[in-house]
């Protein structure tokens, strides 16, 4: 059964949406700890202490829209590439060392 490319793109976008809301809530509740996590993830980049996270509705909406759109495009491209590579014949080497076609 062949899955339409849009299904994977939509699934990744929904998962990203849920993570975005959870992460944004975490940042709103624990801004100092969120700043520490960001520093860990950004290879120790030191952000100014007075410029922690300013999570307002505009940042939440535009950040979410751009992230979800980007993840949807990435999901679509991933699905397209998986479909493309899965339909191409591949050379395989069996356990005897003979070269043959894969199944």
C-alpha positions in Angstrom: 0.0 0.0 0.0 1.4 3.3 -1.1 1.1 6.2 1.4 0.4 9.6 -0.1 3.3 12.0 0.6 0.9 14.5 2.2 0.1 12.0 5.0 3.6 12.0 6.4 3.9 15.7 6.0 0.7 16.2 7.9 1.7 13.8 10.7 5.1 15.5 11.2 3.4 18.9 11.2 0.9 17.8 13.9 3.7 16.3 16.0 5.6 19.5 15.7 2.5 21.5 16.7 2.1 19.6 19.9 5.8 19.9 20.8 5.7 23.6 20.0 2.8 24.2 22.4 4.4 22.0 25.2 7.7 23.7 24.7 6.2 27.2 24.7 4.3 26.4 27.9 7.5 25.2 29.5 9.3 28.4 28.5 6.5 30.5 30.0 6.5 28.6 33.3 10.3 28.0 33.6 12.1 30.8 31.7 15.4 30.6 33.6 15.7 26.8 33.2 14.6 27.2 29.5 17.5 29.6 29.1 19.9 27.1 30.5 18.6 24.4 28.2 19.0 26.7 25.2 22.6 27.3 26.3 23.2 23.6 26.5 21.7 23.0 23.0 23.5 25.9 21.4 27.0 24.7 22.3 27.3 27.0 25.3 26.3 30.2 23.5 25.9 32.8 26.2 22.7 34.8 25.9 22.5 38.1 27.9 20.8 37.4 31.2 18.4 40.4 30.9 17.3 39.1 27.5 15.7 35.8 28.6 12.6 34.6 26.8 9.9 37.1 26.0 7.1 34.8 25.1 4.2 36.9 23.9 1.3 36.0 21.6 3.0 37.3 18.5 6.2 35.3 19.1 4.2 32.2 19.9 2.0 32.5 16.8 4.7 33.4 14.2 7.3 31.1 15.7 4.8 28.2 15.6 3.6 29.0 12.1 7.1 29.1 10.6 8.2 26.0 12.5 5.1 24.0 11.6 5.3 25.1 7.9 9.0 24.2 7.8 8.4 20.8 9.4 5.5 20.1 6.9 7.8 20.9 4.0 10.6 18.6 5.5 8.0 15.8 5.9 6.8 16.1 2.4 10.4 16.1 1.0 11.2 13.1 3.3 8.2 11.2 2.0 9.0 12.1 -1.6 12.6 10.9 -1.2 11.6 7.7 0.6 9.2 6.9 -2.2 11.8 7.8 -4.9 14.6 5.7 -3.4 12.3 2.8 -2.6 11.3 2.4 -6.2 14.8 2.4 -7.7 16.6 -1.0 -8.1 19.6 -1.4 -5.9 22.6 -3.6 -6.3 23.1 -6.0 -3.5 25.8 -8.4 -2.4 24.6 -11.7 -1.0 26.4 -13.6 1.7 28.4 -15.6 -0.9 29.9 -12.4 -2.2 28.2 -12.6 -5.6 26.7 -9.4 -6.9 23.0 -9.5 -7.7 19.7 -7.6 -7.6 18.1 -7.0 -4.3 14.5 -8.1 -3.7 
